[in-house]
Amino acid sequence: MDLKDFKSGEIINEISQCSYSWDSPSNIALVKYWGKNIDQTPKNPSLSFTLSNCKTTTKVEFLKSSMITDSIEFEIYFEGKNNKNFRPKIEKYFSKILDYCPYLINYHISINTTNSFPHSSGIASSASGMSALSLCVMSFEKDLTDFNNEEYFYKKASFLSRIGSGSACRSIYGGINLWGANDEFKNSSNLYSIKLDDNISSKFYNYRDTILIIDNNEKEVSSSVGHQLMNDNPFSELRFIQAFENISKLNSILKNGNLYDFCVLVESEALTLHSLMMSSNPSFLLMKPETLSVINHIQEFRKSTNIPICFTLDAGANVHVLYPDENNHVVLEFIKNKLSNYCAKGRFIEDIVGNGPKQN
């Protein structure tokens, strides 16, 4: 699909007031997206697990305005409180999607949103938040225009989500998702994500992700700033080549079910992400000493038990512990007895690869 295909259809129904609510999960990238073009498209493709328990719940109310203005009038509440810090991001998002959703200019919009996990601590809150908001917008568009095409609904929701936050486009579908044009994947695009269903090994069904909350404070450097710094990173071009290669390798692993190869590749991707941060100018470091201790313990545990447990990291200090569902009991005991000692107040979140967003 091209940009023109995402223009909204003719307004069929006059709606003066309505509201919609969606739960949308976060996702964890296995092959990382780091570096983007000016139009919020990626420098390299990425591949992710969609989670289940780490989610954003967003309710959006639309009220027909009596006056027409040049910009969308809105207010946003986070966990029940008016949040001015979110305004610039949402304002930018609305301004960029107006070409595709021009009906929004006629409404005052009230956004109420909550997270099931700490905001801005490296669990992709922008992914779950912007995807939930985009799904509410698409529910409104569906009622206004009377279109009845589920595939288009989710594809445009992914497209709109990307405009708000790149990784958000991967939260629109459950399971395993790819974002970024790649000749190896039919229908892949830089404009939206696609769900990978073909020939995925059953070993990845119900895959577990226990997230260790090493630091629940906001990140010192935002992901948006980190992406921009890739423009001058001396290793950027080699990284983009590596990412394409790793997508291909991971695609084979997902089909053949070799969990030890999975561990090696996923951990390499996580460390590459943070090495790119450290080699930026200015450089920055989001890992904490506890992050490194956890990584060492995970690798030692895998070696001593032969259980295919591995780690990955998002843009933050927290550690995602990935492992098969069949090893859940043993790994959780390891997490409770050893790894939780490195967590803030011993906190960790048990999650699992999920089925994607849900309308309330």
DRENDRENMAR-720255 format. One record per residue (C-alpha): residue number from 1; x, y, z negated. Coordinates in steps of 0.1 Angstrom, whole numbers, plus 5000, padded with zeros to 4 digits. Layout:
BEGIN
+-----+------+------+------+
! num !   px !   py !   pz !
+-----+------+------+------+
! NUM !    X !    Y !    Z !
...
+-----+------+------+------+
END
This chain:
BEGIN
+-----+------+------+------+
! num !   px !   py !   pz !
+-----+------+------+------+
!   1 ! 5000 ! 5000 ! 5000 !
!   2 ! 5011 ! 5036 ! 5007 !
!   3 ! 5006 ! 5068 ! 4987 !
!   4 ! 4975 ! 5077 ! 5008 !
!   5 ! 4958 ! 5045 ! 4997 !
!   6 ! 4957 ! 5056 ! 4961 !
!   7 ! 4935 ! 5087 ! 4968 !
!   8 ! 4902 ! 5083 ! 4950 !
!   9 ! 4870 ! 5077 ! 4970 !
!  10 ! 4839 ! 5098 ! 4973 !
!  11 ! 4821 ! 5107 ! 4941 !
!  12 ! 4788 ! 5088 ! 4941 !
!  13 ! 4776 ! 5092 ! 4905 !
!  14 ! 4774 ! 5124 ! 4885 !
!  15 ! 4786 ! 5118 ! 4850 !
!  16 ! 4784 ! 5145 ! 4823 !
!  17 ! 4799 ! 5126 ! 4794 !
!  18 ! 4814 ! 5092 ! 4789 !
!  19 ! 4842 ! 5073 ! 4771 !
!  20 ! 4864 ! 5043 ! 4776 !
!  21 ! 4888 ! 5023 ! 4754 !
!  22 ! 4916 ! 4999 ! 4763 !
!  23 ! 4942 ! 4979 ! 4744 !
!  24 ! 4974 ! 4977 ! 4765 !
!  25 ! 5005 ! 4958 ! 4754 !
!  26 ! 5041 ! 4968 ! 4755 !
!  27 ! 5065 ! 4948 ! 4776 !
!  28 ! 5102 ! 4937 ! 4773 !
!  29 ! 5124 ! 4939 ! 4804 !
!  30 ! 5146 ! 4909 ! 4810 !
!  31 ! 5164 ! 4925 ! 4839 !
!  32 ! 5165 ! 4962 ! 4830 !
!  33 ! 5154 ! 4993 ! 4848 !
!  34 ! 5179 ! 5021 ! 4841 !
!  35 ! 5181 ! 5050 ! 4865 !
!  36 ! 5153 ! 5065 ! 4885 !
!  37 ! 5146 ! 5087 ! 4916 !
!  38 ! 5130 ! 5121 ! 4914 !
!  39 ! 5095 ! 5106 ! 4922 !
!  40 ! 5097 ! 5082 ! 4893 !
!  41 ! 5106 ! 5052 ! 4914 !
!  42 ! 5134 ! 5029 ! 4902 !
!  43 ! 5170 ! 5027 ! 4914 !
!  44 ! 5167 ! 4990 ! 4909 !
!  45 ! 5140 ! 4964 ! 4904 !
!  46 ! 5132 ! 4951 ! 4869 !
!  47 ! 5114 ! 4920 ! 4856 !
!  48 ! 5096 ! 4917 ! 4823 !
!  49 ! 5076 ! 4897 ! 4798 !
!  50 ! 5043 ! 4913 ! 4789 !
!  51 ! 5038 ! 4911 ! 4751 !
!  52 ! 5006 ! 4906 ! 4731 !
!  53 ! 5007 ! 4920 ! 4696 !
!  54 ! 5028 ! 4951 ! 4702 !
!  55 ! 5001 ! 4973 ! 4718 !
!  56 ! 4985 ! 5007 ! 4721 !
!  57 ! 4948 ! 5013 ! 4716 !
!  58 ! 4936 ! 5043 ! 4735 !
!  59 ! 4901 ! 5058 ! 4737 !
!  60 ! 4895 ! 5086 ! 4762 !
!  61 ! 4864 ! 5108 ! 4762 !
!  62 ! 4854 ! 5128 ! 4793 !
!  63 ! 4831 ! 5158 ! 4790 !
!  64 ! 4820 ! 5178 ! 4821 !
!  65 ! 4835 ! 5213 ! 4819 !
!  66 ! 4814 ! 5244 ! 4825 !
!  67 ! 4844 ! 5262 ! 4840 !
!  68 ! 4868 ! 5250 ! 4866 !
!  69 ! 4905 ! 5257 ! 4859 !
!  70 ! 4938 ! 5251 ! 4877 !
!  71 ! 4949 ! 5224 ! 4852 !
!  72 ! 4933 ! 5196 ! 4832 !
!  73 ! 4921 ! 5206 ! 4798 !
!  74 ! 4928 ! 5180 ! 4772 !
!  75 ! 4936 ! 5173 ! 4736 !
!  76 ! 4955 ! 5143 ! 4722 !
!  77 ! 4953 ! 5126 ! 4688 !
!  78 ! 4979 ! 5101 ! 4676 !
!  79 ! 4968 ! 5079 ! 4647 !
!  80 ! 4940 ! 5104 ! 4639 !
!  81 ! 4961 ! 5136 ! 4640 !
!  82 ! 4964 ! 5162 ! 4667 !
!  83 ! 4998 ! 5156 ! 4682 !
!  84 ! 5014 ! 5185 ! 4700 !
!  85 ! 5046 ! 5166 ! 4706 !
!  86 ! 5029 ! 5144 ! 4732 !
!  87 ! 5014 ! 5173 ! 4751 !
!  88 ! 5043 ! 5180 ! 4775 !
!  89 ! 5044 ! 5143 ! 4787 !
!  90 ! 5006 ! 5140 ! 4791 !
!  91 ! 5004 ! 5175 ! 4808 !
!  92 ! 5031 ! 5164 ! 4833 !
!  93 ! 5013 ! 5131 ! 4839 !
!  94 ! 4980 ! 5148 ! 4846 !
!  95 ! 4995 ! 5173 ! 4869 !
!  96 ! 5012 ! 5146 ! 4890 !
!  97 ! 4981 ! 5123 ! 4893 !
!  98 ! 4957 ! 5151 ! 4903 !
!  99 ! 4963 ! 5144 ! 4940 !
! 100 ! 4951 ! 5108 ! 4934 !
! 101 ! 4924 ! 5116 ! 4908 !
! 102 ! 4911 ! 5151 ! 4917 !
! 103 ! 4879 ! 5145 ! 4898 !
! 104 ! 4898 ! 5150 ! 4865 !
! 105 ! 4899 ! 5187 ! 4870 !
! 106 ! 4862 ! 5189 ! 4863 !
! 107 ! 4864 ! 5174 ! 4828 !
! 108 ! 4877 ! 5182 ! 4794 !
! 109 ! 4895 ! 5151 ! 4781 !
! 110 ! 4900 ! 5139 ! 4746 !
! 111 ! 4926 ! 5112 ! 4740 !
! 112 ! 4928 ! 5092 ! 4708 !
! 113 ! 4956 ! 5067 ! 4706 !
! 114 ! 4972 ! 5044 ! 4680 !
! 115 ! 5001 ! 5019 ! 4681 !
! 116 ! 5005 ! 4986 ! 4664 !
! 117 ! 5042 ! 4992 ! 4661 !
! 118 ! 5066 ! 5021 ! 4653 !
! 119 ! 5065 ! 5048 ! 4679 !
! 120 ! 5098 ! 5057 ! 4698 !
! 121 ! 5119 ! 5031 ! 4681 !
! 122 ! 5127 ! 5011 ! 4712 !
! 123 ! 5096 ! 4990 ! 4717 !
! 124 ! 5085 ! 5008 ! 4748 !
! 125 ! 5056 ! 5027 ! 4733 !
! 126 ! 5054 ! 5048 ! 4765 !
! 127 ! 5048 ! 5016 ! 4784 !
! 128 ! 5018 ! 5006 ! 4764 !
! 129 ! 5006 ! 5042 ! 4759 !
! 130 ! 5007 ! 5053 ! 4795 !
! 131 ! 4992 ! 5021 ! 4808 !
! 132 ! 4963 ! 5023 ! 4783 !
! 133 ! 4956 ! 5059 ! 4794 !
! 134 ! 4958 ! 5050 ! 4831 !
! 135 ! 4934 ! 5021 ! 4826 !
! 136 ! 4909 ! 5045 ! 4809 !
! 137 ! 4912 ! 5069 ! 4839 !
! 138 ! 4906 ! 5040 ! 4863 !
! 139 ! 4875 ! 5029 ! 4844 !
! 140 ! 4862 ! 5064 ! 4848 !
! 141 ! 4870 ! 5065 ! 4885 !
! 142 ! 4853 ! 5031 ! 4890 !
! 143 ! 4821 ! 5045 ! 4875 !
! 144 ! 4823 ! 5077 ! 4895 !
! 145 ! 4830 ! 5062 ! 4929 !
! 146 ! 4813 ! 5028 ! 4925 !
! 147 ! 4842 ! 5009 ! 4940 !
! 148 ! 4841 ! 4972 ! 4932 !
! 149 ! 4876 ! 4959 ! 4939 !
! 150 ! 4894 ! 4944 ! 4909 !
! 151 ! 4927 ! 4941 ! 4927 !
! 152 ! 4927 ! 4977 ! 4937 !
! 153 ! 4917 ! 4987 ! 4901 !
! 154 ! 4947 ! 4972 ! 4885 !
! 155 ! 4971 ! 4981 ! 4914 !
! 156 ! 4961 ! 5018 ! 4911 !
! 157 ! 4963 ! 5016 ! 4873 !
! 158 ! 4999 ! 5003 ! 4877 !
! 159 ! 5006 ! 5031 ! 4902 !
! 160 ! 4993 ! 5058 ! 4878 !
! 161 ! 5011 ! 5043 ! 4849 !
! 162 ! 5044 ! 5045 ! 4867 !
! 163 ! 5039 ! 5082 ! 4872 !
! 164 ! 5036 ! 5086 ! 4835 !
! 165 ! 5063 ! 5062 ! 4825 !
! 166 ! 5082 ! 5039 ! 4848 !
! 167 ! 5081 ! 5007 ! 4826 !
! 168 ! 5044 ! 5013 ! 4819 !
! 169 ! 5035 ! 4999 ! 4854 !
! 170 ! 5047 ! 4965 ! 4842 !
! 171 ! 5022 ! 4964 ! 4813 !
! 172 ! 4991 ! 4963 ! 4835 !
! 173 ! 4993 ! 4926 ! 4840 !
! 174 ! 5000 ! 4897 ! 4816 !
! 175 ! 5028 ! 4871 ! 4819 !
! 176 ! 5058 ! 4879 ! 4840 !
! 177 ! 5060 ! 4911 ! 4861 !
! 178 ! 5083 ! 4926 ! 4887 !
! 179 ! 5086 ! 4963 ! 4895 !
! 180 ! 5106 ! 4974 ! 4925 !
! 181 ! 5108 ! 4966 ! 4962 !
! 182 ! 5127 ! 4934 ! 4968 !
! 183 ! 5128 ! 4913 ! 5000 !
! 184 ! 5127 ! 4881 ! 4980 !
! 185 ! 5092 ! 4889 ! 4966 !
! 186 ! 5062 ! 4894 ! 4988 !
! 187 ! 5042 ! 4925 ! 4982 !
! 188 ! 5068 ! 4940 ! 4958 !
! 189 ! 5069 ! 4977 ! 4957 !
! 190 ! 5086 ! 5007 ! 4940 !
! 191 ! 5051 ! 5022 ! 4935 !
! 192 ! 5036 ! 4996 ! 4912 !
! 193 ! 5043 ! 4962 ! 4897 !
! 194 ! 5032 ! 4927 ! 4907 !
! 195 ! 5026 ! 4896 ! 4886 !
! 196 ! 5048 ! 4866 ! 4893 !
! 197 ! 5027 ! 4834 ! 4893 !
! 198 ! 5043 ! 4812 ! 4919 !
! 199 ! 5061 ! 4781 ! 4906 !
! 200 ! 5070 ! 4795 ! 4872 !
! 201 ! 5082 ! 4767 ! 4849 !
! 202 ! 5058 ! 4757 ! 4821 !
! 203 ! 5087 ! 4763 ! 4797 !
! 204 ! 5080 ! 4800 ! 4799 !
! 205 ! 5044 ! 4797 ! 4790 !
! 206 ! 5037 ! 4811 ! 4755 !
! 207 ! 5073 ! 4823 ! 4752 !
! 208 ! 5080 ! 4839 ! 4719 !
! 209 ! 5094 ! 4873 ! 4711 !
! 210 ! 5100 ! 4882 ! 4675 !
! 211 ! 5110 ! 4918 ! 4672 !
! 212 ! 5134 ! 4927 ! 4644 !
! 213 ! 5128 ! 4963 ! 4632 !
! 214 ! 5164 ! 4973 ! 4626 !
! 215 ! 5155 ! 5010 ! 4626 !
! 216 ! 5119 ! 5024 ! 4627 !
! 217 ! 5130 ! 5060 ! 4632 !
! 218 ! 5126 ! 5078 ! 4665 !
! 219 ! 5155 ! 5073 ! 4690 !
! 220 ! 5182 ! 5100 ! 4690 !
! 221 ! 5181 ! 5100 ! 4728 !
! 222 ! 5150 ! 5095 ! 4748 !
! 223 ! 5148 ! 5070 ! 4777 !
! 224 ! 5140 ! 5099 ! 4801 !
! 225 ! 5173 ! 5115 ! 4793 !
! 226 ! 5191 ! 5082 ! 4795 !
! 227 ! 5177 ! 5076 ! 4830 !
! 228 ! 5189 ! 5110 ! 4841 !
! 229 ! 5224 ! 5104 ! 4829 !
! 230 ! 5227 ! 5074 ! 4853 !
! 231 ! 5229 ! 5099 ! 4882 !
! 232 ! 5265 ! 5107 ! 4872 !
! 233 ! 5275 ! 5074 ! 4855 !
! 234 ! 5307 ! 5061 ! 4871 !
! 235 ! 5293 ! 5025 ! 4871 !
! 236 ! 5258 ! 5032 ! 4884 !
! 237 ! 5262 ! 5019 ! 4920 !
! 238 ! 5277 ! 4987 ! 4908 !
! 239 ! 5250 ! 4983 ! 4882 !
! 240 ! 5223 ! 4987 ! 4908 !
! 241 ! 5239 ! 4959 ! 4929 !
! 242 ! 5242 ! 4937 ! 4898 !
! 243 ! 5205 ! 4942 ! 4890 !
! 244 ! 5194 ! 4930 ! 4924 !
! 245 ! 5216 ! 4900 ! 4921 !
! 246 ! 5203 ! 4892 ! 4886 !
! 247 ! 5167 ! 4895 ! 4897 !
! 248 ! 5174 ! 4868 ! 4922 !
! 249 ! 5192 ! 4846 ! 4897 !
! 250 ! 5164 ! 4851 ! 4871 !
! 251 ! 5137 ! 4842 ! 4897 !
! 252 ! 5155 ! 4808 ! 4902 !
! 253 ! 5158 ! 4803 ! 4865 !
! 254 ! 5121 ! 4810 ! 4859 !
! 255 ! 5113 ! 4783 ! 4885 !
! 256 ! 5138 ! 4756 ! 4874 !
! 257 ! 5133 ! 4762 ! 4837 !
! 258 ! 5170 ! 4762 ! 4827 !
! 259 ! 5167 ! 4780 ! 4793 !
! 260 ! 5204 ! 4782 ! 4786 !
! 261 ! 5210 ! 4800 ! 4819 !
! 262 ! 5181 ! 4822 ! 4809 !
! 263 ! 5199 ! 4831 ! 4776 !
! 264 ! 5231 ! 4840 ! 4793 !
! 265 ! 5216 ! 4862 ! 4819 !
! 266 ! 5191 ! 4880 ! 4795 !
! 267 ! 5218 ! 4887 ! 4769 !
! 268 ! 5242 ! 4900 ! 4796 !
! 269 ! 5214 ! 4924 ! 4809 !
! 270 ! 5208 ! 4937 ! 4774 !
! 271 ! 5245 ! 4944 ! 4767 !
! 272 ! 5249 ! 4960 ! 4802 !
! 273 ! 5221 ! 4984 ! 4794 !
! 274 ! 5238 ! 4996 ! 4763 !
! 275 ! 5272 ! 4997 ! 4779 !
! 276 ! 5257 ! 5021 ! 4805 !
! 277 ! 5245 ! 5043 ! 4777 !
! 278 ! 5280 ! 5043 ! 4761 !
! 279 ! 5296 ! 5051 ! 4795 !
! 280 ! 5273 ! 5080 ! 4803 !
! 281 ! 5285 ! 5116 ! 4800 !
! 282 ! 5276 ! 5126 ! 4774 !
! 283 ! 5277 ! 5091 ! 4760 !
! 284 ! 5253 ! 5078 ! 4733 !
! 285 ! 5250 ! 5047 ! 4712 !
! 286 ! 5216 ! 5034 ! 4701 !
! 287 ! 5227 ! 5002 ! 4685 !
! 288 ! 5233 ! 5001 ! 4648 !
! 289 ! 5258 ! 4979 ! 4628 !
! 290 ! 5229 ! 4957 ! 4618 !
! 291 ! 5221 ! 4952 ! 4655 !
! 292 ! 5256 ! 4937 ! 4661 !
! 293 ! 5253 ! 4915 ! 4631 !
! 294 ! 5220 ! 4901 ! 4643 !
! 295 ! 5235 ! 4894 ! 4678 !
! 296 ! 5264 ! 4875 ! 4663 !
! 297 ! 5241 ! 4854 ! 4641 !
! 298 ! 5218 ! 4846 ! 4670 !
! 299 ! 5247 ! 4834 ! 4692 !
! 300 ! 5261 ! 4813 ! 4663 !
! 301 ! 5227 ! 4798 ! 4656 !
! 302 ! 5222 ! 4788 ! 4693 !
! 303 ! 5257 ! 4772 ! 4694 !
! 304 ! 5252 ! 4752 ! 4662 !
! 305 ! 5216 ! 4741 ! 4668 !
! 306 ! 5215 ! 4739 ! 4706 !
! 307 ! 5182 ! 4757 ! 4705 !
! 308 ! 5178 ! 4781 ! 4735 !
! 309 ! 5173 ! 4812 ! 4714 !
! 310 ! 5186 ! 4845 ! 4727 !
! 311 ! 5183 ! 4883 ! 4722 !
! 312 ! 5175 ! 4912 ! 4743 !
! 313 ! 5174 ! 4949 ! 4736 !
! 314 ! 5154 ! 4978 ! 4748 !
! 315 ! 5166 ! 5014 ! 4746 !
! 316 ! 5169 ! 5013 ! 4708 !
! 317 ! 5184 ! 4995 ! 4679 !
! 318 ! 5157 ! 4968 ! 4675 !
! 319 ! 5164 ! 4933 ! 4686 !
! 320 ! 5139 ! 4911 ! 4705 !
! 321 ! 5145 ! 4875 ! 4697 !
! 322 ! 5133 ! 4853 ! 4726 !
! 323 ! 5127 ! 4815 ! 4722 !
! 324 ! 5104 ! 4788 ! 4734 !
! 325 ! 5071 ! 4782 ! 4716 !
! 326 ! 5081 ! 4747 ! 4707 !
! 327 ! 5110 ! 4760 ! 4685 !
! 328 ! 5088 ! 4785 ! 4667 !
! 329 ! 5089 ! 4769 ! 4633 !
! 330 ! 5127 ! 4765 ! 4631 !
! 331 ! 5135 ! 4799 ! 4646 !
! 332 ! 5111 ! 4817 ! 4623 !
! 333 ! 5127 ! 4801 ! 4593 !
! 334 ! 5161 ! 4813 ! 4606 !
! 335 ! 5146 ! 4848 ! 4611 !
! 336 ! 5131 ! 4849 ! 4576 !
! 337 ! 5161 ! 4835 ! 4558 !
! 338 ! 5189 ! 4852 ! 4577 !
! 339 ! 5180 ! 4879 ! 4602 !
! 340 ! 5153 ! 4897 ! 4582 !
! 341 ! 5181 ! 4908 ! 4558 !
! 342 ! 5192 ! 4932 ! 4585 !
! 343 ! 5157 ! 4946 ! 4592 !
! 344 ! 5144 ! 4979 ! 4577 !
! 345 ! 5125 ! 4967 ! 4546 !
! 346 ! 5128 ! 4932 ! 4560 !
! 347 ! 5102 ! 4940 ! 4587 !
! 348 ! 5098 ! 4920 ! 4619 !
! 349 ! 5069 ! 4916 ! 4643 !
! 350 ! 5059 ! 4882 ! 4657 !
! 351 ! 5049 ! 4884 ! 4693 !
! 352 ! 5043 ! 4862 ! 4723 !
! 353 ! 5040 ! 4866 ! 4761 !
! 354 ! 5004 ! 4877 ! 4765 !
! 355 ! 4975 ! 4880 ! 4789 !
! 356 ! 4977 ! 4917 ! 4795 !
! 357 ! 4954 ! 4947 ! 4787 !
! 358 ! 4919 ! 4943 ! 4774 !
! 359 ! 4890 ! 4967 ! 4776 !
! 360 ! 4872 ! 4973 ! 4743 !
+-----+------+------+------+
END
